Amino acid sequence: METVNQLLDSIKDVGRDAVRGGYSRAVYSTPELDLRQWFIEQAQQRGLDVETDRNGIIWAWWGKPQDGALVTGSHLDSVPGGGAFDGPLGVASALAAVDLLKSRTTAPKRSLAVTVFPEEEGSRFGVACLGSRLLTGAIDVDKALNLRDVDGNTFADVARGHGLDPRHVGPDQEALARIGDFVELHVEQGKGLGQSGPAIAVGSSILGHGRWKLSVSGQGNHAGTTLMADRADPMVAAAQIVVAVRDTAAKQPDARATVGRLTPVPGGTNVIASRVDLWLDARHPDDAVTAQLIESIYSAAREIAASEGCTVTLTEESYSDTVHFDPGLSRRINDLLPGAPVLATGAGHDAGVLAGHVPSAMVFVRNPSGISHSPEEYVADEDASAGAAALADVLEGLL
Ligand SMILES: [Zn+2]
C-alpha cells in the first residue's frame, strides 16, 4: 500500500523539461507513454483489470466492467513545462484511494474503475480533453483524426502508431454507459483554498472556454533591404493584437483572454514574417458574452491588420460551454466531506466534458499560490494525503 506522496515520488523524474523547467509530458510522447505504463503496472499490482479502449482511455477495474460503475480518474499528460500535480495528482490519489478502500472492504458494492484520459491539455494536437471529447462525441471524428502536432503528424497516424485503430476512434456509447458517476480529483488551479482552513473543496462549475487561431498575413521580405515605410509586417500587427486581446478582456468583468502561443512563418531573425499565427484562449461564465468578446477581438484584429497592410482570419479550434456539475452528486459529495467549501474553477477538465452525459463532480486539493500550468504549481504532502483520504471517503460513500 503506497501513499499518494510515494506514488508521485515514483514518477518525479519522468518527463522533466531541462529547458522550460517543470515537466513536458505531451500525449503519446515517451514520458507520457512511460507514465501510462507506470499506471498500468500500479493498477495490476492492486489486482485491477486493465483495458485500453478504442479512444486510448485506460480503464482499471475493481470488479467486473459493468454499466453504471463508479469511475474516478484524471490525466497524465501535461502542458509544456507544466507542474507535477496537474493530472497525476488525480490519478495517484485514485490509486491511493483504492488502497484505502481495499483496507476497508473486500468487494465494492458496485464496480469501480480508475481511468486515465489522453490529451487532456491539448498540448500536442491543440484540442483539450480530446479523449473525453471523442468518447462522448463532442468532437467530429474526422476533425480529430486530421488534427496535427507541430511536426505535422496527424492524430490518426500517432494513434495508429500507439495501437489504436483510427476507424474505431470516436463516440463509444458502451464505454460511456459504464460511467454511473464520475469523480475527478484535481489540484486547485486558483487561490480558492486559503493557506489555512480546509485543504479540500468540492467543484461547482467550470468556466466556458475555447481556443481560436488568428492568422495574420502580410508580405514576407528581407529585413535589411525593405524600408520601414514599405512593409506589411504581420508581426507588428500581431503584437498590437496581443495588446488588444488583453484590453478587450480587461473591460469585461469575469472575462479572461490569453495569447500564450505565437508562431511567425518562416521565423528568421533577418526575415520579415509572411504570416504570424496566434492562439487565443478566452473564457467567461456566460457563453453569449464569450461570443461577443471574440467578435470584439476579431473586429479589433481586422482593424489593426488593415492598418499594417495585412489581413487576418479567425478560426475556432474548440469550445466548451460553461458546465455546472451534477447538483445531486455534488450534494452527496458535500455531505461526505463536511466543511469542504464549494468552488468554481476557470480551468477545463475531462469531468466537464463528461458532465453533459453522466453525473460528474470534482474534488480540488489546495495549491497555496494558485499558480498552475507552471513548474511552481505545488501541493504539500499533507494536503495530498488529505485529498486521497477525502477521495476514498467519497468513493466509499458513493459505492
Ligand atoms: Zn488537469
Residues whose N, C-alpha, C, O or C-beta is under 5 A from the ligand:
A	BS01	ZN	D86 G87
